[in-house]
Amino acid sequence: MIANPKIIDVVQKFADVRKHSVAICAPLEIEDFVVQPIVDVSPPKWHLGHTTWFFETFILTPNFPDYEVFDPQYNFVFNSYYETIGARVIRTDRGNLSRPSVADVYRYREYVDQQMINFLQSDFMNSSIETLVELGLNHEQQHQELLLTDIKYILGHNPLFPAYKKGHRNEKVGSGSAKMISFPEGVYEIGFKGSGFCFDNELGRHKVYLQDFEISDRAVTNGEYLEFMKDNGYTDFRHWHAEGWDWVKQNEAKSPLYWHHIDGKWMYYTLEGLQELDLEEALCHINFYEASAFAAWKGMRLPTEAEWEVASEHFQWENRWEWTGSAYLPYPGFKKEAGAVGEYNGKFMINQMVLRGASEATPKGHSRNTYRNFFHANLRWQFTGIRLAK
């Protein structure tokens, strides 16, 4: 019997997070689990295995005496990018993993889950390991968002446009005009503060000087973006960064991801299947190039991440991950931890842009206004949108 209420909470949270990953995959057919249409999309089966491997590799193997790994080959199969841990299947080959089977991966999860619960209730559990467990759970929640994002890409590129699940919510932002919220110039503070979990890239709360600025109280809608398209937004180089314009030409881009012009109507692939485009819904699945071009067309710009964080208490921000104009760089005093855990964020602080907020795919309890998401400028398969500033 567990005596420590804190341990009870940890065990319950562990069980809840792990069950949610399985629930996300419940609507899938067995054939959906192995598909990898592009390098950025990992098969659902791989996500289920990788998040399990994290607990086995970083918690059970080094801290639970006599623990026996489920399968020694899985370290090679499910390692993502941790050079410290050793060799791994290259990212582009994850879709070639017909084995281990989906059933094998679920058995792997069940085995590690039971071992983790045993460990969490044992005398080997301590406060430093609890911190690592919390990182593992937040890591899994990140992959839950990626799971849903990747599932949408897999099904959204199936010629039949099958629905993932009926009744999945779409986010509307309202048909009224956007209002600009004004902030005076001054010195502000950004970065994580208080108790609770955060990632290392949020730490180092520091002062920033901001010029006076204005920021929209809502995200850009599909209807607003459609006006940009009708005004030759994708054919007028003046709105685009040079690199963005190269992307437009190379990819023959004409609309956001999942938009299809069929029989004179714009259709949009949603998690409920292909539907007529809702003009009042928050724009989604655009990359940094598209976001910047739209802002330029409007005579505005994207907010910096500091502006976004300072203003975030004055608007709703959980509908879409919102592109900012800020490069993903370390905060003052940032230090990578020793070992493999230090590879989590720091080594990606180059050639990527910061996104702020959350989305319909973000698990409950996994969002905060200091969260620093980041992606390369050309990527748009994530649930990304636009908020304007000037």
N, C-alpha and C positions, 0 to 999 in steps of 0.2 A: 504493500500500500504506500502511495506517495504521501509524504508528510509535509513537504515544503510547498506552500501555495504558489510560490514563484515558479517552481519546477512544473507544477500543474499547468500554469499558464503557458510555459514554453512548450510543453508536450502538446497542448491543445492547439497552439498556434502552428506548430510543426505539422500536425495532422491536417488542420484546415487548409494550409497552403498547399500541401502535397495533394490533397483531394481535388483542389480547384484545377490543377493542371490536367488531371484525369477527366474532370467534368468538361473542360474546354474541348477535349478530343472526343467526347462521347458521341456527337452527331456525325463523326467521320465514318466513311466506309474504309475497309481495310486497305484498299488500293490507294487511298489518299495519304497514307502515312509515310510513303517512301519518295514521293514526288519532289523534285528540286528543279523548278523551271529555270532559275538563274542563280548565280553564285551567292547573292545576298539572301536568298530564301533557303532556309534549312528545312529538311523534312520533319514533320511533327514527331515521328519516331525518334529522331536524333535529339530533339529538344527534351523529350521525356527521359532519354538515357543520359544526356549531358547533365541535367540538373540533379539526377541521382548520383552520377559520378562525382559531382562536387562534394556531396556529403561523405561519400565513401572515401575519397582521396584526401580531403582536408581535415576531416573530423574523426571518422572511424579508424582508418588505417594507422594514423600516428598516435591516437589517444585511447583506443579501446583494446587492451591486451587480448591476445588470442583471436582477434577478429580475422576472419578469413574472407578475402575478396571473392566476390561472386564469380568473376571470370577475369583472369589476368589480361586477356586481350582487350577488355573494355577500356583500359587506360589509353590504348592506342586509338580506339574507335571514338571515344566520347570526350577526349581532351579537345578543347576549343583552340586556345591560343597561348597556353601557358608553357613557355619555353623551358621554365624551371622543371616542369614535370616530365618532359621528354618528348619523343616522337609522337606524331598523330596523323590521322587521315587528313589529307589536305581538304580545304573547305569545299572545293569544287566537286569532290568525290563523295560527299555525304549522300547524294542521291543514288549512288551505286551500291549502297549497303543494303542489299536484299536480306542479308544476314548480319547481325542477329535478327530474328523475326520480331514482329510486333509482340507476339506472345512472350518471347524471351525477354523483351524490354520490360513488359509489365511484371514478369516474375522478378526481374532485377529490382524494380521499384519496390515491390512487396517485401523482398528480402532486406533491402537497405532500410526501408521504413521501420520494419520490426526491430532491426539491429539498432537503429537510431533511437527508438523509443526506449529500448533496453538501456542504451548508453545514457540517455538524458535522465533516467531514473537511478543511475548507478552512482557510486562514490567517485567515479572518475570525472564526473561533470564538475566544472568550476566556472568562476566568473569570466575568466579569459576565454574559455571555450564557448561560453554563452554568447560572447560578442561575435565569435566566428559563426556560430549557428544562426545568429540574426543576419549576418552578412549573407549566409547561404540561402536563407528564406527570402531576403530581398533580391538576391540573384535569381531565385526561381520566379519571383514575381515579375522581374524584367523579362524573363523568358516566356512567361504567360502572355505578356503583351506581344512579344515577338511571335509566339505561337498563333495567336489570333490574326496578327498581321500577315504571317506567312500562309496561313490557311486561306485567307482572303485572296492572296496572290495566286495560290494554287488553283482554287476553284474559279477565280475571276479570269483565269487564262485557259480554262476548260471551254471548248467551243460551245458546250451546252449551257454555260453559265448557271450551274446548279446552285441552289440556295444552301448556305451553311446551316441556318436555323431560322425558322419563322419567329417573328416577334422580337427580333433584335432591334434595339433602339437606334434611331437616327437623330442626330442633333440639329435642331433648328435654332436659329439665332434671332428670329423675328424680322418682320418686314419694314420696321421703322428705320428712319435715317440714323446712321451712326453718329454719336456725339463725341466730340473730342474733350478729353479731360486734361486740364492744364496743371503743370507743376513748375514752381519757381526754381531758378538756379540756386545751387547750394551744395553743401556737403552732406551726403547720405551714407548710410551703412548697408552693406549687403553681405550675404553669406549666412550659413546656418548658425543659429543660436538656440540655447535651451537644451532640454533633455530629449531623449529619444534617438532613433537611428537617423543617420545620414551617411552618404558616401563620402569618401575622403576628398573628392573634388569640390565639395560644398564647404569644406572647412577653411578657416582663415578669414573670419568675419573682418571686414576692413572698410575703410572710408573711401568713397569715390566722389569726385566733384562732377556735377552735371550742370550743363547749361539749361536754361528754361526749355521745356519741351511740352508737347501735347501728344496724347495717345488715345486711340479709339476705345470706346467702351464696349465694343463687340468685335467679333471676328468678321472677316469678309465672307460674303455669301456666294453661292453658286451663280445667282443672278448677276451679281456685280462682276464676277469674273467673266461671265458670258459676254458682258458688254465690252470688256477688254478684248476678247476674242473677235467679236464682231467689228471692232475698230482696228483690225489687222494687227492685233497684239503679237501674234507669232510670226508675222512677216515684216515687222518694222524693227530693224536692228538698233534703232536709237534708244529703245527701252532696255536693252540687254547689256550685261557685262560681256566683254569679248569672249570669255570662256563659255558663258551661257549661250551666246549666239552660235558658237561652234557646236554646242550640244544640240541646239534647235536644228541646225542644218544636218548634222550627222544622224540624228534620230528622226528627222522629218516630223518633229513634234508639232502638233496642232491643237492639242487639248490636254487637260489633266488626265492622269491615269484612271482607267475604268470608265471614261466617257466614250460613248459610241453614238455616232450620228446615223440613225436608222430610219428610213422612210420619212425624212424631213424632221425628225424629232431627235433631241438629245436624250439618250438613255444613259443610265449610270448603274454599274454593277455594285450592289450592296450585299451585305451578308444574308439578306433575304432573297437574293437573286437580282436579275436585271429589272430595273424599274425606270419609269420616266423621271428625268432629272427634276428634283424639287428645288426651285429657285431660291427658296427661303432657308434651305439647309446650309449649314456652315461648310464652306469649301474644304475639300479634303484631297490628300494625295498629290500635292504639288511639291516640287523641289525648291531649293534656295534660289536657283536661277529664275524660275517662274515667279516666285514671291517677290524678288527684287524688281523684276521687269514690271509686274503689276503695280508695285508701289511707285516706280518711276513714272508709269503712265498716269497715275493719279496725282502726280506732282508731290508725292510724299516719299517716305522711306520706311524701312523696318526699324523697330526700336532696338537699342542696344540691350544686352541682357541686364545691365544695371538699371536702365530706365524701366524695363519690364518688371523687374523685381520690386523696385520702389513703388511702382504704380499698381501692382497686382492686387492689393487689398481693395481697390476701387472698381474692379470689374470681375466678371465671371471668366474663369480661365481653364475649365476642365473639359472643354469640348474637343479641342484639337491641340496637338503639339504645335507651338507657334515659332516659326523661324525668327531669329534675331539677326542683327547685323554684326554680331560679335563672333570673333574666332574663338575656338575652344582652346584656352590657355590656362595655366595654373594660377590660382590665387596667390597673393603674397604669402611666403612662408610654407608653401605646399611641399610636402615630403612624401616620397613613396616609401611604403613599408618594406621591410626586408622579405625576401622569399617570393613565392608565387603570388601571394595576395597583393603584393606591390605592383603586379602586372595588370591589375584590374582596370585602372583608369589612366594612370600617368603616361603610359607609353603611347596613348592615342591622342595626346595633346599636340597634334599637328595636322594641318590641311583639313580641318573639320569646322563646322559652324555649330553654334549653340542653339538649341531649341528649349523653350520654356513651356511650362504648363502640364497638361496631361491630356488623355483622350478617352474615347469610349472604350478603348481596349485596355486602359490602365486598370489593374486590379484595385479594388476598394482598399483604402488605407495606404496606398503606395504613392501618393502624390503630396507635394508640398511646394511652396513658392520659391524655395531655394534649389530645387532639383535641377541639375544641369544635364539635360540630354544633349547628344551630339551626333551628327551624321555628316557624311560628305555631301558637298553641294549638289551633286547630280541625283541623289537618291530621293525617291518619292513614294516608295511602297509603304512607308510608315504613315500613320494617321496625322498628317501634317497640314497646317493651314496658315493663315495670314492675319496679323493685327497691324494696322498702320500707325505710323507716328510722323511727327514733323517738328 
